[in-house]
Amino acid sequence: MALVTFRVDDRLARLLQRLSRRTGRPKSELIRHALERQFALMRFEGLRASTAPFAEARGWLTDDDIFDEIS
């Protein structure tokens, strides 16, 4: 496993420390989980942005539009 070092402001450091104490999980685990979630969200947003023009061309602007189409 690679070692990565980075800086956070005091507020984030306090929040991380409190969450680590409260959950009993190591800070490194909490940071890994947060990064994994952020990367997944960014992948989703990228996929959504690349498919949105196709959906809009079909008139699908909301979840209800898609539901109406398949119902």
Backbone torsions as a table, in degrees:
resi	resn	phi	psi	omega
1	MET	NA	137.0	-179.2
2	ALA	-78.3	150.7	176.1
3	LEU	-103.4	126.7	179.2
4	VAL	-123.0	132.7	178.5
5	THR	-116.2	134.8	177.2
6	PHE	-151.0	165.3	-178.1
7	ARG	-105.4	145.4	172.7
8	VAL	-130.4	157.3	177.9
9	ASP	-73.0	167.3	-175.6
10	ASP	-59.4	-37.6	-179.0
11	ARG	-62.5	-47.1	178.7
12	LEU	-64.5	-38.2	178.6
13	ALA	-62.1	-42.5	178.2
14	ARG	-65.0	-44.1	178.8
15	LEU	-61.2	-42.6	179.4
16	LEU	-63.9	-44.3	179.6
17	GLN	-62.0	-45.1	179.8
18	ARG	-62.3	-44.3	-179.7
19	LEU	-65.2	-38.9	178.2
20	SER	-62.3	-45.6	178.4
21	ARG	-63.8	-45.5	-176.1
22	ARG	-64.6	-39.1	-175.7
23	THR	-94.2	-16.4	-176.3
24	GLY	74.2	13.6	179.7
25	ARG	-100.1	143.3	178.9
26	PRO	-63.6	149.3	178.6
27	LYS	-57.5	-39.4	-178.9
28	SER	-62.1	-37.2	178.0
29	GLU	-66.2	-42.6	178.8
30	LEU	-62.6	-41.2	179.5
31	ILE	-66.6	-44.1	178.1
32	ARG	-58.6	-45.4	-179.3
33	HIS	-62.7	-43.2	179.5
34	ALA	-63.0	-40.9	178.6
35	LEU	-66.5	-42.1	178.6
36	GLU	-60.7	-43.4	178.6
37	ARG	-64.5	-42.2	179.9
38	GLN	-64.2	-43.2	179.2
39	PHE	-65.2	-38.9	177.5
40	ALA	-63.9	-41.9	178.1
41	LEU	-62.9	-41.9	179.7
42	MET	-66.1	-38.4	176.0
43	ARG	-62.6	-45.4	179.3
44	PHE	-59.5	-47.0	-179.6
45	GLU	-61.7	-37.5	177.4
46	GLY	-65.1	-44.6	177.5
47	LEU	-63.3	-41.8	179.9
48	ARG	-62.4	-43.8	-179.7
49	ALA	-63.9	-36.2	-178.0
50	SER	-77.4	-23.7	-179.9
51	THR	-98.3	-15.4	-177.3
52	ALA	-56.2	-42.6	-180.0
53	PRO	-60.3	-35.9	178.8
54	PHE	-68.7	-40.9	178.7
55	ALA	-66.0	-44.1	179.9
56	GLU	-62.7	-36.5	178.8
57	ALA	-63.0	-28.5	177.6
58	ARG	-89.0	-2.2	-179.7
59	GLY	86.0	15.8	179.4
60	TRP	-93.7	100.0	-179.7
61	LEU	-108.8	-21.5	-179.3
62	THR	-134.1	169.1	175.0
63	ASP	-60.7	-36.3	179.5
64	ASP	-63.0	-36.9	177.9
65	ASP	-60.1	-43.5	179.9
66	ILE	-68.4	-43.3	179.0
67	PHE	-59.3	-44.9	178.7
68	ASP	-60.5	-37.3	-178.6
69	GLU	-67.0	-39.1	-175.7
70	ILE	-92.8	-7.8	-179.0
71	SER	-86.3	NA	NA
